[in-house]
Amino acid sequence: MLKANIKIKNFVLGLVLICLFPAASINAQVVVDEVIAVIGKHIVLKSDLDNSYQQYRAQQGLHGSEQSVKCEIMEGLMLSKLLLHHGELDSVEVSDNQVSQSMDMRMAYFIQQFGSEKAMEEYYGKPLDVIREEMSEMVKEQMIADGKQREVVADIAITPSEVQDYFKNLPKDSIPQINSKYEIAQIVRTPVISQEVKDEVYNRMNSFRERILKGESFETLAILYSEDPGSAKKGGETGMTKRGTWDPNFEVAAFNLKEGEISEIVESQFGYHILKYVGRRGDYVNVKHILLMVKPSYEDIAKAHTFLDSIGNLIRNDSIEFDLAVRRFSDDPGRINGGYVINPNTGNSQFREEELDPAIGFTVKKLKVDEVSAPVAFKNKDRKDAYRLLIIKKKTLPHKANLNEDYDQIQDWALEEKRQRAMQIWAKEKITKTYIRVNPDYVSCKYNSPWITK
């Protein structure tokens, strides 16, 4: 019961991805759509519920009856709209640049799932830029709802005694089975880009700048050549963006521009840019830019692979210890902490099996504890090509959850339950101040909050 409830509640608060991206393995059914709930000025459609239910079943299997799962998803959809409604009333800020960055990540994920841009376009029957445009408004709405939810639970904390009470009160038959946990470390080598490659990209950008200064259209060159997918199709325009959002070098150049001015070439963590002023309001600025990314050559990449391969052989031959090799040779900031890979969900170095990034999981599941992998290609946190050696430092066997081995996990469950109670209190109060109408077909659900007024 514990895992099912939390699983569904967490699932329904991230429904934008599901509604926008039905699993490719599921054939979309043609249905006559209808409004099944109205929350303030926002609506929930039957297709939202059906798509979400299908995706839940695909991901989580046959846990719970169709009616009970659909009722929980329905409540999650209504809660998301309630958060959106009050997020808009309370002016929760989401910039165009934040939406663009989120869309970049989502589109990359979608394309990866479909296998190619062409496959995704064929599935939806639309060009990629049209798909992106249609998704952007819904993504912005979800980001506003998420922002409001974060506000509601921001001050919720939990004490060790509350964690112990939570676990003590769990029915014995509801204590979850914990899958294997991993602690993984890495030695990272990012290819060193040769000066020749940098100069080539810089000179190409300089030629664009000279063409613009001679009268060519900045916007046309951005559409044709900029490597920022979020802004290129809009002539390079970023939209009004708050100070503190961008790469520092890019931001300084953007805020120093004057009307009609084209910047000098600016180097950021992403590559080389030229910027054009659009407008500014206080701590917000809107510019157009062209980005050319500086990418390592084949030779640069091969050198990084060869270097790590030699380090791996030294470790396997006991010529150097892994921990020492991390400190000496890894160029990842995490080397100061022994090279441990940090779980973004928990902030510590432990990963449940299901939390492993597929790219890591595929490699480490073949390894024994303390066995070093071959060099593995990946994208680092700056989305740059790199290689890494992986090693399992520790692995636990599957077992029933207990406070000694799984305190962090149990603490997360207890905190999640406390946050859910806080959300229910918030929802109960806001429901009384919001126009709500629920389709009669869904009034018999046993909701946690009073969505149905007698």
N, C-alpha and C positions, 0 to 999 in steps of 0.2 A: 504493500500500500504506500509506504514511504516513497520508494523510488518511482512508482508510477505517477503519483500525484505531482512530485517535484518535476519529473520529466515532462509531463504534459504542460504544467504551468510555465516552465522555462521555454518550452517549445512555442507556445502560443504567443509569447511576448516578442518573438522574432519572426512573425509571420510574413513580413514583407518579402523576404527571400523566397518563401514557399509559394506565395500567391503569384509572384512574378516569374518564378522558375519551376514549373511542374517538372517532376523527374522525367528524364528522357525515356525511361523504360515504361512509363505509364501512358497509355493512349488517352489523350484528352477526350472527354465525352462532350457532345454537343447538347447543351441543356438550355431551356428557356430561363434566363436569369431573372431574379426578382430581389427586391429589397427585403431583408429579413430583420433588420433593426435600424433605427435612427437614433444617433447619439449627438445631441446638439445639432450642428449643421452637417454632420458626417453620417455616412450610411455604411452598413455591412451588407454585402451581396451574398446570395446563396452560393454563387460560384467561388467566393472567398472561402466559405466553409467547406465546400466539397473538395476544392483543390488542397486545402490544408489537411483535411481528413485523409485524402489519398496519400499525401506526402508523409503524414505521420505514420500511417500503416506501413508504407514502404521502408521507413527508417526504423520504426520501433516494433514492428511485428503485430501479432494479434493479441495484444494485451487490452482487456476491457471490452465491453460490448460496444457495438456501433453507436447506440444511443448515448451511453455514458461518456464515451470519448468525444462525440460530436457536441455534447452539452458543455464539456470542459473547454473545448476549442472555441465554441460560441461565446462563452464567458470571456475567454482571452481576447477574442476579436473585439468584443464590446469594451473591455477594459482598455485596449489599445486606442480605440476611438475616444474614450473618455479622457485618457491621458493627452491625446492630441488636442481635443477640444479645450482643455484647461491649460495646456502648454501654449496654445495660441492666445488665449485670454491673458495669460501671465507673461506673454512676450518672451518665451524661451527662444534664444537666438541660435539659428543655424545658417551659416553663410553659404553662398553659392560655391565657394571654394571647398568647403567641407563636404558639400553634396558631391561635387566633382571628384574629389579624392575618394569618397566612398564608392561612387559609381565606377571609378577606375578599378578598384579592388573587386567589386562585384562582377563587372563585365569580364575581367580576367578569369574569375572563378567559373562563370557561366560558360565561357568559351572553352575552358579546360574540360568541363563536364561534357560538353557536346563534342569535343574533339577538334573543332575548327570554327572559325567565324562563319564560313559558308554553311556548315551544318546547322548552326544556330539560326542563321537567316532563313534557311529552308524550313526549319521547324516552325518558326513564327510567321513565315511568309512576308517578311519585312526586311528592309536594309538595316544594318547594325546601328546607324545613327538615329533612325526612327525608333528602334527598340529602346535605345539609350534615352532618348528624349521622353518617351512615354513612361519609362521607369523612374526618371529623375524626380518627378513631383511626388510619386508615392514614397520614394526613398527619403525625400525631405520630410514628408509627414511622419514617417517612422522615426526619423532622427529627432524630430520635435517631441514625439511621444516618449522616446527613450530618454531624452533630456529631462522631461518632466518626471519620469519614473526615478531617475537618479536623484533629483531634488527631494522627492518624497522619502527615499530611504537613505539619504546621505548621512544622517546622524545615527543610523541604527548600528549598534555594536553589540557584542556578546561577551560575557565573562566566562572564565573556566568553569565556574560552578553551574552556570546555565547549560554549558556543553555537557557536563556530567549528568545533570538532571534530565536533559533531553534524551541522552543515550539510555539512562536507567529506565525511562518511561516507554521506551520502544518495546512493543511485544516481541518476544523471543523469535517468533516465526516471521517477523518483519525485518529483522536485522539483515542487511544486504550482504551478498557475497562480493568480496573485493577481488577484482582481477589482479593479475601480476602488476607490480609497480617497478618502474625502472628509474635509475639515476644514470644519466648519460653525460659524458664529457666529450669535448671536441678540440681538435687543433685546426685552425682555420688559416687558409692562405688565399688572399685576394690577389689576382693577377696584377702585377705592376704594369701600368700602361706606359708604353714607350713615349718619349718626347716627340718622336716622329708622328705617332698617331694623334697626339694632342695638337701638334702644329697643323696637321692636315684638317682637323675639325675646326680649329680656330680660324684658319685661313678661309675655309668655306663659309663660316659665319660672317667673317669680315666682308666677303664678297656680297653676301645678302645685304649687309648694312650699307655698303656703297651703292648698291642698286636702289635701295629705298631712298637714300639721300639724293639720288639723281631723279627720283620721281616715280619709281615703281611702287605698286600697292603693297603696303605692309601686310594687309589682310590676306591678299592672294598668296604671297610667299608663305605666310603662316599656314594656310590651308594646305598648300602643296608640300611643304617641307618640314614643318614643326613636328617634333617627336613627342609632344605632350598631347596624348589622345583626348584629354578632357577639354582642352581649349582650342586645338587646331581647327576643328570644324566650325568654330565660332570666330574665325579670323584671328585666333590667338587670345581672345578676351577671357580674362579670369573671373570677372564679376567683382563686386565690392567685397573686399577681404580685410578682416581686422588685423591690426598690427600684432605681431607675435605668432602668426600662422605659418609664414613662409620660411624658407632657408634664409639665414641672416644676410648673406651677401645680396641675394635677390631682393629681399625686403628693403634694405638700405637704398638700393638703386631705385626701387619702385616709389618710395616715399620722397626721394630727392628729385624726381622728374617734375618738369614744369610743362604747362600746356603746349602742345605742338612739338615737344622734344622727343628725340630718339636717343636712347641711352648708348653709352659705350658698350663693348662686349663685357658681360658679367659672367663670372665663373661661379657655379654653385655645386652642391654635391651631386646634382643630376647631369651637369654638363655646362655648355655655354649658351647664354641667352642674349638677345637684344630685346629691349622693352620700349613700348610706346605709351605715352600718357593718355588716359581716357578721362578720369575724374577722381576727385578726392572729397571726402566729408569727414573731418576730424581724424579719428584713428582708423578710418577705412579708406582704402584706395582701390581703384580699378585700373588695371593696365592690360595692354595686349603684349604678348611676347612670342618669340620664336625660340624653340629649344632644339639644340643639336646635342645629342648624348655622346659622351666620350666612352667608347667601348673598347675593351682589350682586343688586340689582334689574336689570330690563331696561335702565333708564336708566344705571345704573352700568356695565354691560357695554358699552353703546353708546358711552359716553364714552371708554372704554379703546380701543375699535376706532377711533374717529374720531381720537384722539390719535396712535396708531401709524400710521394711514393718512397723516396729515399729515407725520410724521417720514419715512416712506418716500418721499413725494414730494420732500421737501427733499434726501434723499440722491440720488435719481435725477436731480434738477436740479443736482447738484453744489453745493448751497448749504451742505452740511455733509458731512464724511467719516463713513463708517459707524463707524469706531473712536471718533471723538469723540462721535458720537450715542449709542454704547453707554455711554460714561462719564457722559454728561449725563442720559440719559433712561431707561435700563434699570433696573428695580427688582429684577433677579435678582442674587444674590450673585456670580455669575460675571462680572459686568461689570468687576471689578478685573483679570481675566485676558483682557480684550478681548472678553468675551461668548462665548468658545468653548464649544460643547456638548461635555461630557466623556463619553467612552465608559465606561459602568459596568463593562464587562468588562476594560478595560485600564488605566483611570485616565488615559489621555492623550486628545488631541483627534482622533485618527484613527479613522475608521469604515470597515471594509470594507462593500461594498455590502449584503451579506447581514445586517450588524449594525445597519443603520439601522432605527430605529423606523418602522413603517409610516406613522405620521402625519407624520413628517419626510420619509421617503423619497418619499412621494407628491408632496410639494411640491418638494423640491430637485432631483429628477430632471428637472423641467421647466425648471430654471434654468441659466443659463450662469455661469461663474465671475465673481464680483463683481456679479452681478445680485441685486437685493433683491426678495423676495417681497411679496405683499400680506399684510396682517395675517391670521394663522392662529390659530384657537381651539385651546386645549389645556388639559390639567390640569397645574399645576406640581407640584413635588416634595411639596407639602403637600396635593395633590389638590384645589386650588382652581382655579376657572375663571380663565383668563388668555388674553391674546393675545401673539403674538410675530411679529417680522419675522425671516426667515431669509435667510442669504446663504452661498454657497459660497465659502470663502476659498481652497481649493486642491482640485484633483481630479487623481488620477493615472490613467493608462490601464492596462488589463489587461496583465499581463506575468508572466514566470517569476520565482518568488521569488529574491531575491538579498540578500546581507547589507547592501549599501549602502542600498537603499530599504526593506527589510522586516525590519530587525534585530529590532524589537519582536515581530513575528509569529513569526519563527524562534525567538526566545528563548522565547516562549510554548510552541511545539511542543517544544523541548528540555526545558523545565521540566516539561511535561505527561508526557513520556516518563520523566523521572527520578522523578516522583511515582508513575507507574504501576509502575515497578520497586520503589519503596518499598512500595507497596500489595501487590505480589506477595510480597515478603519477609514483610510482616506477615501476609498471608493464609496463607502456607505454615506459619508458626509456629502461628497460631490454629487452623487446620484440625486439627492433631494433638491439640488440646485440646478439641475440640468434637464432639458427636455429629452425624454427617452420614450421610444415606442418599439415594442418587440412584436414580431409576427406571432399570431396565435399558435402556430405550429411549434413554437419554442418556449411557450410559457410554462410548460410542465416540467422543464429541467430543474434539477435541484442546484440552484446557484449558491455560491458562497456569499454573494452580495445581493441586496434587495433590488434587483433590476425590474421586478414585476410589482407594480402597485395595485393593490386590490381596489 
